[in-house]
């Protein structure tokens, strides 16, 4: 499967889940449920393929531990950020991670990008910041540290996942690789829920259709991004997935008539799209 096809499928899954998730109650802890669905639906097959097909070495184990730890920090940081600010503010900022990925990749992993690629990533990140600025901020002062922590964690696991592609030849092996991180993240979210409420399961459940769709999309969409990293740098692959934010925003405005700050949101998606076009041209 080519990187272009993999990223296109990933973006479609991202949009489907994004549009569905916006109608789920936050009290239900949708991330907890969809991670559980992924672990039940895909993780057993993926982990079996990982064990069977990966080139196991100390490096492979280290990459797995780094990626899993960064995933835990990402999900915990995201959950804390959402307590203080809306998704519309937090998520675009977290998705600005390609800039950090490009910086770390250049400094520590000799993943050199062209000047045009840097420009494209920079423009798209400005668009994401404009998108965040269009949100009702809530208590963004308290959300910002957790948002930045989630962004940093994204940059870490993206680079470790990129490195892991050299050790894992099969697509389902990649699903298994990220499933280990998802299992650790689900356990961490369960522990956090128990500390807050004394419960191990959220008090409110989500319906079966969002559960199944979320369980399939949350794992397969990112596994497709990792697969695309076989051909692209981590920063480029993650940048292209922000096309999902563009499509989801346009759908929310045009199809669902969500007109809050629609002018600023249209400006933001225009800038993001321009950045992705510049990135694709170089």
Residue pairs with C-beta under 8 A, 6 or more apart in sequence:
1 171
1 227
2 231
3 227
3 228
3 230
3 231
3 232
3 237
6 224
6 225
6 227
6 228
7 224
7 225
7 228
7 237
7 240
7 241
9 220
9 221
9 224
10 220
10 221
10 222
10 224
10 225
10 228
10 241
10 244
11 240
11 241
11 243
11 244
11 247
13 216
13 217
13 220
13 221
13 224
14 217
14 221
14 241
14 244
14 248
15 244
15 247
15 248
15 251
16 213
16 217
17 34
17 213
17 214
17 217
17 218
17 221
18 244
18 245
18 248
19 248
19 251
19 252
19 256
20 210
20 213
20 214
21 30
21 210
21 214
22 87
22 252
24 30
24 206
24 210
25 204
25 206
26 82
27 202
27 203
27 204
28 202
28 204
28 205
28 206
29 189
29 193
29 202
29 204
30 206
30 210
30 214
31 75
31 78
31 79
31 189
32 186
32 189
32 190
32 193
32 202
33 202
33 205
33 206
33 211
33 214
34 210
34 211
34 214
34 215
34 217
34 218
35 75
35 182
35 185
35 186
35 189
35 218
36 186
36 215
37 211
37 212
37 214
37 215
37 216
38 179
38 182
38 214
38 215
38 216
38 218
38 219
39 179
39 182
39 183
39 186
40 215
41 212
41 215
41 216
41 219
42 175
42 179
42 215
42 216
42 219
42 220
43 175
43 176
43 179
43 182
43 183
43 219
45 172
45 175
45 176
46 172
46 173
46 174
46 175
46 176
46 177
46 178
46 179
46 219
46 223
47 176
47 179
47 180
48 176
49 170
49 172
49 173
49 175
49 176
50 168
50 172
50 173
50 175
50 176
50 177
50 179
50 180
51 176
52 173
53 168
53 169
53 170
53 173
54 60
54 167
54 168
54 169
54 173
54 177
55 167
55 168
55 169
56 167
57 167
59 163
59 167
60 164
60 167
60 168
63 160
63 161
63 163
63 164
63 167
64 164
64 177
64 180
66 156
66 157
66 160
67 157
67 160
67 161
67 164
67 177
67 178
67 180
67 181
68 180
68 181
68 183
68 184
68 185
69 184
70 153
70 154
70 156
70 157
70 160
70 181
71 153
71 157
71 178
71 181
71 182
71 184
71 185
72 181
72 184
72 185
72 188
73 149
73 150
73 152
73 153
74 150
74 153
74 154
74 157
74 185
75 185
75 188
75 189
76 185
76 188
76 189
76 192
77 146
77 147
77 149
77 150
77 153
78 90
78 94
78 146
78 150
79 189
79 192
80 143
80 146
81 90
81 94
81 143
81 144
81 146
81 147
81 150
82 90
82 143
83 143
84 138
84 139
84 140
84 142
84 143
84 146
85 135
85 137
85 138
85 139
85 140
85 142
85 143
85 147
86 135
86 136
86 137
86 138
88 131
88 132
88 134
88 135
88 136
89 132
89 135
89 136
89 137
89 138
89 140
89 143
90 132
90 143
90 147
90 150
91 245
92 128
92 129
92 131
92 132
92 245
92 268
93 128
93 129
93 132
93 147
93 148
93 151
94 147
94 150
94 151
94 154
95 128
95 242
95 245
96 125
96 128
96 129
96 151
97 151
97 152
97 154
97 155
97 158
97 238
98 121
98 124
98 125
98 235
98 236
98 238
98 239
98 242
99 121
99 122
99 125
99 235
100 151
100 152
100 154
100 155
101 154
101 155
101 158
101 159
101 234
101 235
101 238
102 111
102 113
102 117
102 118
102 121
102 233
102 235
104 155
104 156
104 159
105 111
105 113
105 159
105 162
105 233
105 234
105 235
106 112
106 113
109 159
109 163
111 162
111 233
111 234
111 235
113 121
113 233
113 235
113 236
114 282
115 282
116 278
116 279
116 281
116 282
117 233
117 235
117 236
117 279
117 282
119 275
119 278
119 282
120 239
120 275
120 276
120 277
120 278
120 279
120 280
120 281
120 282
121 235
121 236
121 239
121 275
121 279
122 275
123 271
123 272
123 274
123 275
123 278
124 239
124 242
124 271
124 272
124 274
124 275
124 276
124 279
125 275
126 271
126 275
127 268
127 269
127 270
127 271
127 272
127 273
127 274
127 275
128 242
128 245
128 268
128 272
130 264
130 267
130 268
130 271
131 245
131 249
131 265
131 268
131 269
131 272
133 264
133 268
134 260
134 261
134 264
134 265
134 268
135 261
136 260
154 238
157 181
158 234
158 235
158 238
159 234
161 177
161 178
161 226
161 229
161 234
162 226
162 229
162 233
162 234
162 237
164 174
164 177
164 226
165 174
165 226
165 227
165 229
165 230
168 174
168 177
171 223
171 227
174 223
174 226
174 227
175 219
175 220
175 223
177 226
178 219
178 222
178 223
178 226
179 219
182 218
182 219
190 200
193 199
193 200
193 201
193 202
194 200
197 203
206 214
221 241
225 237
225 238
225 241
226 237
228 237
228 240
229 237
232 240
236 279
239 275
239 276
239 279
240 276
240 279
240 280
242 272
242 276
243 272
243 273
243 276
245 269
245 272
246 269
246 272
246 273
246 276
249 265
249 268
249 269
250 269
252 258
253 259
253 262
253 265
253 266
